[in-house]
Amino acid sequence: MTCRSQLQERAEVNKAIQEQYLDSLRKAKEAPNLKKSIELYRDTGVIAAGAITNKIEAARERLIKTKGKCNEALFFDFLIHIEKKTKLLETEEHTRYVLSLFDFCEHWIRPVTSWTPKTYNRDRQFSGLLRHLFSLYDMPAFLDNAWTNFPHRYGIGIQNLEKHWFVHIATGKNIRKAELLPFPLTKKMAHHFLEAPKYCSLYHALKWAQVKALGGDERLFRAIRETNLMGYDKENDFILSVLRFFVENPMLDMVQVGPIVDYIWNQKYHDRRRVNPEGVIEVEPPEQPNFSMHGRTADTLLAQVQRWHRQLGKENKGRVKHSWEHHPGIKDFKMLEGNASNKNQKIWTITQLLSSNELDSEGRAMRHCAASYGHSCARGAASIWSMCLEDKTGFSRCVTIEVRGKQICQVRGKNNRRAAQVEQKILGVWSNTERLTISSYFGW
């Protein structure tokens, strides 16, 4: 009898435990807020459904793997306090920002529990949290981009490095002493670095510092921001000589900066590929591997750029021809304005150029260097699109558009002119439809 009652009691206990677990499971799936979800997770091991809690679990696993299980309680207390005081964890974007802070928890100078936000704006709340956790002194707004920027066009892979630079600066240390800087900074550059515009990433702020220290302005910085000058740091003295050339020619139309840099890179760094009579691709060294800015004037350099553009526009049977697939995440575009009955119908189209021949035709018609993008398009680093207009006067090309990833990086019309207002409008409709971003360097 005793044995039977013990078995019966144990069965009842097990049944109660199972019912409690199932009840917790149901509650976890319907968890109304993060705090309850976390508490249920700690009690039952059940992850509440939803992308945000899945992100938190992934962050917890990364934490245990890199820092050990001893920080798990601090991790949950951190999230519960953020959930209680803010609405940062209600969006996936801000959740990602918040979770990244814990990867640097050993650098926190204050406990998160002593922080209370002073605003209801999520971006300003996150900025205040950053400064509470890391900063001993006032910090420029652009430094927040170390935590909130998506990987940018140049410097991909250094985003965590930018966070280390943020922590370094937050404790009052000089940027010149930060680890793994892509190039050395003078004292003057370090001063201008802290004056970078709010839209700059930390890497771009280093380039801003170079431009300003040499005597350039924001207009020049915006012009060079999406050129190869922003991504190549191996020959710093040469880069400085190119920047100095632009600074010393302030009357140069900023529209010409991009074509000039394209020409320099083609002459100095781009291998030439040709097909020999046997049909074998031969790789030849760049045209001018020792290209130097010494003694060059704006007039002579512009003349060389124009000759290069004309050469690009010629059909060269010996040049390797490429073709590539359509961008998988961006569709061609068509929009009608007016109507045929009133004889005022306009048909706007934006289509991707899918071969070297199409780039050649675009470059010849628009008198710019679209043909130089063949290798970049073939390897998927960029895509080139042509905006055209068909109306009662006929068919015409309007502007050529460079897209990298899903960001519009450059828009140029004939002879490298900027986009007209009506073209900007059509571009805006297309970018909204395809969820493209427009690089912040544009001055329209």
Secondary structure, 3 states (H helix, E strand, C coil): CHHHHHHHHHHHHHHHHHHHHHHHHHHHHCCCCHHHHHHHHHHHCCCCCCHHHHHHHHHHHHHHHHHCHHHHHHHHHHHHHHHHHCCHHHCHHHHHHHHHHHCCHHHCCCCHHHCCCCCCCHHHHHHHHHHHHHCCCCCCHHHHHHHHCCCCCCCCCCHHHHHHHHHHHHCCCCHHHCCCCCCCCCHHHHHHHCCCCCCCCHHHHHHHHHHHHCCCCHHHHHHHCCCHHHCCCCCHHHHHHHHHHHHCCCCCCHHHHHHHHHHHHHHHCCCEEEECCCCCEEEECCCCCCCCCCCCCHHHHHHHHHHHHHHHHCCCCCECCCECCCCCCCCCEEEEECCCCCCCCEEEEEEECCEHHHHHHHHHHHCCCHHHHHHHHHCCCCEEEEEEEEECCEEEEEEEEEEECCEEEEEECHHHCCCCHHHHHHHHHHHHHCCCEECCCCCC
